[in-house]
Amino acid sequence: MIDTELSIQQVAARTGLSVHTLRYYEKIGLMEPICRASNGHRTYHTHDLEWIILLMRLRSTGMPIAEMQRFADMMRLGDAGISKRRELLEEHEQKLLLQAKELQDTLSVLRDKVTYYRAWEAAQHHE
């Protein structure tokens, strides 16, 4: 992948995150300090964008910011943090699998109700 330099506005447009959120993520240590151009403006690179997308995925699955910060801290350890990162992600995966099962169970109940109501409605039309 070719490295691309992007402004904070371009990253915001590509990710759907606000400029404020991008600055906040940097401020709280979810991201390494972003490179600055000679004019002082942030210059994002491909690896920054990839990291932001991962953070967005983690956040969309309900991972708390504090856990994301722990993950970011482990990333800074390089290879030494791989096992801990894997463990954190496996724990999160188990939570997601449980949530998915709960959603499937709820969906099954809803489908049963819809089937019941359709049958009831059909019976009413034939009376």
Salt bridges, closest charged atoms under 4 A:
ASP3 OD2 - HIS45 ND1 2.94
GLU26 OE1 - ARG42 NE 2.67
GLU32 OE2 - ARG76 NE 2.40
ASP48 OD1 - HIS47 NE2 3.33
GLU67 OE1 - LYS95 NZ 3.61
ASP73 OD1 - ARG76 NH1 2.80
GLU90 OE1 - ARG86 NH1 2.82
ASP105 OD2 - LYS101 NZ 2.83
